[in-house]
Amino acid sequence: MGFAPLPEVEAAAVPADGFLLDVREDDEWAAGHAEGALHIPMGQIVARFGELTEALDDGVRVHVVCRVGGRSAQVTQYLIAQGVDAVNVDGGMLAWQAAGRPLVSGQGSPADGAFVL
């Protein structure tokens, strides 16, 4: 029995106006995250699923990200099983930062000190 490959996208290819779901823990988020991303830690996805679906417009693809791509791959699988158009961001926030994509710090303010934890 084979499984379909998990859809993935490079961090540099995520559209600037794309819907980004960050599933890292609170301390990782506070250190640095993509501006406009929705933050729901992986362990809270099931309980807060309604929050995600309320934030989505019909037909919008969810780009799921964590630190390196492992947790986000699991969440992506879950979301696909729920009928959500989801794709894993390959390499996670480390790849995001390496691609020169912008980061903001804890309260959402741009900061040169924002980093991926």
N, CA, C and O of each residue as an XYZ file, in Angstrom:
468
protein
N       0.843     -1.180      0.000
C       0.000      0.000      0.000
C       0.884      1.238      0.000
O       1.736      1.391      0.876
N       0.694      2.116     -0.965
C       1.502      3.323     -1.059
C       0.745      4.540     -0.561
O      -0.485      4.580     -0.540
N       1.515      5.508     -0.170
C       0.942      6.767      0.294
C       1.337      7.875     -0.669
O       2.430      7.855     -1.235
N       0.467      8.818     -0.847
C       0.784      9.963     -1.695
C       1.869     10.790     -1.022
O       1.872     10.936      0.200
N       2.788     11.330     -1.810
C       3.825     12.172     -1.202
C       3.208     13.416     -0.557
O       2.206     13.958     -1.024
N       3.836     13.839      0.517
C       3.370     15.027      1.228
C       3.690     16.263      0.390
O       4.837     16.447     -0.017
N       2.700     17.110      0.126
C       3.003     18.318     -0.650
C       3.921     19.249      0.134
O       3.678     19.545      1.304
N       4.974     19.702     -0.529
C       5.939     20.601      0.099
C       6.241     21.770     -0.830
O       6.076     21.680     -2.047
N       6.680     22.850     -0.239
C       7.085     24.032     -0.988
C       8.335     24.606     -0.312
O       8.462     24.562      0.912
N       9.244     25.137     -1.112
C      10.435     25.794     -0.572
C      10.020     27.094      0.118
O       9.063     27.743     -0.304
N      10.725     27.465      1.158
C      10.402     28.692      1.891
C      10.408     29.914      0.973
O       9.567     30.803      1.109
N      11.344     29.953      0.054
C      11.441     31.102     -0.855
C      10.245     31.184     -1.806
O       9.969     32.247     -2.363
N       9.540     30.073     -1.994
C       8.421     30.036     -2.946
C       7.067     30.326     -2.301
O       6.060     30.398     -3.005
N       7.020     30.493     -0.976
C       5.755     30.831     -0.315
C       5.373     32.249     -0.741
O       6.167     33.175     -0.577
N       4.168     32.431     -1.286
C       3.774     33.783     -1.725
C       3.804     34.777     -0.561
O       3.493     34.427      0.577
N       4.176     36.000     -0.860
C       4.246     37.045      0.175
C       2.905     37.218      0.876
O       2.864     37.552      2.060
N       1.814     36.994      0.160
C       0.487     37.128      0.757
C      -0.124     35.771      1.107
O      -1.325     35.667      1.355
N       0.718     34.730      1.123
C       0.233     33.380      1.436
C      -0.177     33.238      2.891
O       0.307     33.968      3.755
N      -1.068     32.300      3.157
C      -1.523     32.021      4.521
C      -0.505     31.098      5.169
O      -0.292     29.980      4.700
N       0.128     31.560      6.245
C       1.178     30.801      6.919
C       0.709     30.406      8.313
O       0.309     31.257      9.107
N       0.761     29.118      8.602
C       0.423     28.576      9.921
C       1.707     28.120     10.584
O       2.358     27.195     10.098
N       2.083     28.752     11.684
C       3.301     28.433     12.424
C       2.923     27.536     13.599
O       2.163     27.949     14.475
N       3.448     26.309     13.624
C       3.068     25.333     14.646
C       4.149     25.141     15.714
O       4.136     24.150     16.444
N       5.084     26.092     15.801
C       6.135     25.995     16.812
C       5.604     26.381     18.191
O       4.496     26.900     18.324
N       6.411     26.119     19.201
C       6.045     26.451     20.579
C       6.167     27.958     20.815
O       6.769     28.680     20.020
N       5.584     28.413     21.924
C       5.524     29.843     22.236
C       6.900     30.510     22.270
O       7.052     31.623     21.766
N       7.905     29.849     22.857
C       9.233     30.462     22.954
C       9.878     30.592     21.579
O      10.591     31.562     21.319
N       9.635     29.628     20.700
C      10.167     29.698     19.343
C       9.511     30.853     18.582
O      10.182     31.613     17.884
N       8.197     30.969     18.731
C       7.429     32.044     18.089
C       7.934     33.408     18.553
O       8.146     34.307     17.740
N       8.128     33.558     19.869
C       8.543     34.842     20.430
C       9.916     35.276     19.925
O      10.164     36.472     19.767
N      10.805     34.324     19.670
C      12.156     34.656     19.209
C      12.134     35.263     17.808
O      12.931     36.149     17.499
N      11.232     34.791     16.973
C      11.126     35.325     15.622
C      10.163     34.517     14.790
O      10.182     33.287     14.824
N       9.313     35.208     14.036
C       8.319     34.541     13.192
C       8.008     35.417     11.984
O       8.394     36.584     11.921
N       7.307     34.828     11.037
C       6.904     35.572      9.851
C       5.737     36.486     10.205
O       4.785     36.066     10.864
N       5.816     37.718      9.770
C       4.743     38.671     10.035
C       3.451     38.192      9.382
O       3.445     37.774      8.224
N       2.351     38.258     10.144
C       1.049     37.869      9.624
C       0.726     36.396      9.758
O      -0.387     35.978      9.436
N       1.676     35.598     10.226
C       1.427     34.161     10.390
C       0.438     33.923     11.531
O       0.381     34.691     12.492
N      -0.336     32.850     11.408
C      -1.205     32.413     12.494
C      -0.408     31.430     13.338
O       0.181     30.491     12.804
N      -0.384     31.636     14.656
C       0.387     30.770     15.547
C      -0.538     29.853     16.330
O      -1.323     30.301     17.166
N      -0.431     28.559     16.044
C      -1.116     27.538     16.829
C      -0.109     26.410     17.033
O       0.189     25.681     16.087
N       0.427     26.247     18.253
C       1.394     25.174     18.486
C       0.825     23.802     18.098
O      -0.374     23.555     18.223
N       1.703     22.926     17.631
C       1.292     21.613     17.137
C       0.373     20.884     18.115
O      -0.620     20.287     17.698
N       0.683     20.924     19.383
C      -0.106     20.214     20.383
C      -1.503     20.767     20.585
O      -2.320     20.151     21.270
N      -1.792     21.928     19.996
C      -3.101     22.564     20.153
C      -3.924     22.567     18.864
O      -5.037     23.092     18.842
N      -3.386     21.986     17.794
C      -4.054     22.039     16.485
C      -5.463     21.459     16.532
O      -6.400     22.081     16.030
N      -5.628     20.289     17.120
C      -6.946     19.644     17.139
C      -7.938     20.508     17.927
O      -9.056     20.745     17.470
N      -7.531     20.973     19.105
C      -8.430     21.761     19.949
C      -8.760     23.120     19.340
O      -9.839     23.663     19.573
N      -7.830     23.666     18.563
C      -8.025     25.011     18.008
C      -8.297     24.989     16.503
O      -8.143     26.007     15.828
N      -8.697     23.840     15.982
C      -8.946     23.683     14.549
C      -9.957     24.717     14.043
O      -9.797     25.253     12.947
N     -10.977     24.994     14.821
C     -11.990     25.972     14.432
C     -11.409     27.356     14.229
O     -11.850     28.097     13.350
N     -10.422     27.708     15.037
C      -9.753     29.004     14.893
C      -9.063     29.100     13.524
O      -9.080     30.148     12.878
N      -8.466     28.003     13.106
C      -7.822     27.971     11.795
C      -8.847     28.104     10.680
O      -8.677     28.922      9.775
N      -9.902     27.312     10.738
C     -10.885     27.348      9.652
C     -11.607     28.690      9.584
O     -11.998     29.120      8.499
N     -11.793     29.361     10.720
C     -12.407     30.692     10.721
C     -11.507     31.719     10.050
O     -11.995     32.668      9.437
N     -10.207     31.534     10.162
C      -9.259     32.485      9.587
C      -9.068     32.285      8.083
O      -8.533     33.157      7.398
N      -9.504     31.144      7.581
C      -9.298     30.813      6.166
C     -10.452     31.260      5.287
O     -11.619     31.108      5.646
N     -10.114     31.810      4.142
C     -11.109     32.046      3.104
C     -11.201     30.765      2.281
O     -10.243     29.994      2.224
N     -12.338     30.534      1.649
C     -12.501     29.349      0.811
C     -11.419     29.297     -0.256
O     -11.109     30.298     -0.902
N     -10.853     28.109     -0.425
C      -9.867     27.897     -1.474
C      -8.465     28.384     -1.165
O      -7.590     28.321     -2.029
N      -8.229     28.867      0.044
C      -6.901     29.365      0.405
C      -6.019     28.194      0.837
O      -6.439     27.343      1.622
N      -4.817     28.164      0.324
C      -3.841     27.136      0.701
C      -3.154     27.545      2.001
O      -2.785     28.705      2.181
N      -2.986     26.581      2.903
C      -2.294     26.810      4.172
C      -0.857     26.318      4.031
O      -0.626     25.149      3.723
N       0.106     27.207      4.255
C       1.525     26.861      4.266
C       1.899     26.628      5.722
O       1.875     27.561      6.525
N       2.241     25.399      6.068
C       2.490     25.022      7.462
C       3.997     25.002      7.709
O       4.761     24.417      6.941
N       4.409     25.656      8.805
C       5.837     25.783      9.089
C       6.127     25.508     10.561
O       5.322     25.821     11.438
N       7.299     24.913     10.815
C       7.826     24.760     12.178
C       9.304     25.169     12.105
O       9.660     26.014     11.284
N      10.136     24.607     12.914
C      11.551     25.006     12.895
C      12.285     24.429     11.692
O      12.957     25.159     10.963
N      12.156     23.095     11.477
C      12.879     22.453     10.374
C      11.990     21.661      9.428
O      12.464     21.216      8.383
N      10.728     21.471      9.755
C       9.815     20.794      8.842
C       9.206     19.498      9.326
O       8.331     18.957      8.651
N       9.629     18.973     10.471
C       9.090     17.711     10.971
C       7.698     17.837     11.571
O       6.784     17.103     11.194
N       7.539     18.768     12.505
C       6.228     18.966     13.123
C       5.218     19.469     12.100
O       4.063     19.043     12.089
N       5.663     20.371     11.248
C       4.744     20.912     10.247
C       4.310     19.841      9.254
O       3.192     19.902      8.743
N       5.158     18.869      8.971
C       4.770     17.764      8.081
C       3.626     16.972      8.705
O       2.686     16.590      8.008
N       3.699     16.725     10.006
C       2.635     15.990     10.692
C       1.328     16.785     10.685
O       0.256     16.225     10.456
N       1.425     18.085     10.934
C       0.229     18.931     10.929
C      -0.344     19.015      9.512
O      -1.562     18.992      9.335
N       0.513     19.112      8.523
C       0.058     19.145      7.135
C      -0.742     17.886      6.815
O      -1.803     17.972      6.197
N      -0.246     16.716      7.226
C      -0.977     15.461      7.002
C      -2.346     15.506      7.663
O      -3.340     15.100      7.061
N      -2.404     15.994      8.892
C      -3.675     16.098      9.609
C      -4.639     17.030      8.873
O      -5.807     16.692      8.679
N      -4.151     18.195      8.467
C      -5.015     19.164      7.799
C      -5.553     18.618      6.477
O      -6.723     18.817      6.153
N      -4.710     17.937      5.722
C      -5.156     17.336      4.461
C      -6.255     16.325      4.729
O      -7.240     16.262      3.993
N      -6.088     15.530      5.786
C      -7.104     14.531      6.152
C      -8.429     15.195      6.532
O      -9.491     14.583      6.421
N      -8.358     16.459      6.981
C      -9.567     17.208      7.345
C     -10.148     17.967      6.151
O     -11.141     18.680      6.293
N      -9.537     17.818      4.987
C     -10.030     18.478      3.786
C      -9.479     19.868      3.531
O      -9.992     20.595      2.680
N      -8.433     20.244      4.266
C      -7.811     21.556      4.099
C      -6.709     21.455      3.043
O      -5.938     20.495      3.039
N      -6.635     22.432      2.158
C      -5.552     22.506      1.173
C      -4.309     22.991      1.912
O      -4.148     24.188      2.146
N      -3.433     22.059      2.278
C      -2.263     22.393      3.088
C      -0.993     21.882      2.432
O      -1.000     20.869      1.733
N       0.093     22.600      2.668
C       1.397     22.241      2.133
C       2.452     22.526      3.202
O       2.376     23.533      3.906
N       3.430     21.634      3.315
C       4.513     21.775      4.281
C       5.588     22.696      3.718
O       5.956     22.583      2.549
N       6.095     23.613      4.554
C       7.211     24.464      4.141
C       8.494     23.689      4.427
O       8.889     23.516      5.580
N       9.135     23.226      3.357
C      10.336     22.399      3.457
C      11.476     23.177      4.127
O      11.818     24.281      3.703
N      12.051     22.596      5.163
C      13.152     23.241      5.873
C      12.718     24.193      6.964
O      13.555     24.702      7.711
N      11.413     24.445      7.071
C      10.858     25.241      8.158
C      11.387     26.668      8.235
O      11.810     27.253      7.238
N      11.348     27.200      9.435
C      11.752     28.585      9.659
C      13.258     28.778      9.492
O      13.709     29.891      9.220
N      14.041     27.711      9.651
C      15.473     27.846      9.374
C      15.684     28.145      7.900
O      16.509     28.988      7.549
N      14.933     27.451      7.022
C      15.010     27.717      5.589
C      14.428     29.095      5.271
O      14.932     29.795      4.392
N      13.374     29.481      5.980
C      12.756     30.797      5.797
C      13.796     31.892      6.038
O      13.962     32.803      5.227
N      14.486     31.780      7.167
C      15.503     32.764      7.523
C      16.656     32.735      6.524
O      17.133     33.787      6.098
N      17.109     31.538      6.146
C      18.212     31.396      5.190
C      17.862     31.985      3.825
O      18.744     32.457      3.108
N      16.578     31.958      3.464
C      16.131     32.512      2.188
C      15.987     34.033      2.243
O      15.637     34.667      1.248
N      16.261     34.610      3.417
C      16.173     36.055      3.566
C      14.752     36.576      3.723
O      14.496     37.768      3.549
N      13.825     35.671      4.056
C      12.440     36.096      4.260
C      12.375     36.876      5.576
O      13.114     36.565      6.509
N      11.506     37.881      5.663
C      11.481     38.740      6.860
C      10.957     38.028      8.109
O      10.096     37.150      8.042
N      11.506     38.438      9.239
C      11.093     37.951     10.555
C      10.723     39.139     11.423
O      11.263     40.235     11.266
N       9.799     38.909     12.337
C       9.478     39.888     13.366
C       9.643     39.202     14.714
O       9.624     37.975     14.809
N       9.805     40.017     15.756
C       9.990     39.453     17.090
C       8.660     39.297     17.802
O       7.605     39.579     17.234
N       8.711     38.850     19.041
C       7.570     38.496     19.867
C       6.269     39.222     19.674
O       5.240     38.573     19.485
N       6.260     40.531     19.712
C       5.017     41.284     19.633
C       4.666     41.693     18.210
O       3.756     42.493     17.994
N       5.392     41.140     17.236
C       5.073     41.425     15.852
C       5.764     42.648     15.285
O       5.448     43.077     14.176
N       6.715     43.225     16.038
C       7.413     44.395     15.526
C       8.676     43.961     14.789
O       9.407     43.097     15.272
N       8.940     44.555     13.622
C      10.171     44.219     12.910
C      11.362     44.528     13.797
O      11.422     45.567     14.454
N      12.302     43.605     13.800
C      13.455     43.804     14.665
C      14.662     43.103     14.069
O      14.569     41.966     13.605
N      15.802     43.798     14.085
C      17.017     43.172     13.598
C      17.413     42.010     14.494
O      18.162     41.131     14.066
N      16.925     41.988     15.726
C      17.272     40.934     16.667
C      16.398     39.711     16.570
O      16.615     38.759     17.319
N      15.402     39.684     15.672
C      14.547     38.513     15.530
C      15.370     37.370     14.941
O      16.180     37.580     14.038
N      15.159     36.170     15.456
C      15.913     35.010     14.987
C      15.062     33.770     15.157
O      14.042     33.789     15.845
N      15.494     32.685     14.520
C      14.801     31.413     14.637
C      15.416     30.628     15.776
O      16.623     30.389     15.803
N      14.576     30.228     16.718
C      15.008     29.459     17.883
C      14.759     28.002     17.623
O      15.049     27.164     18.477
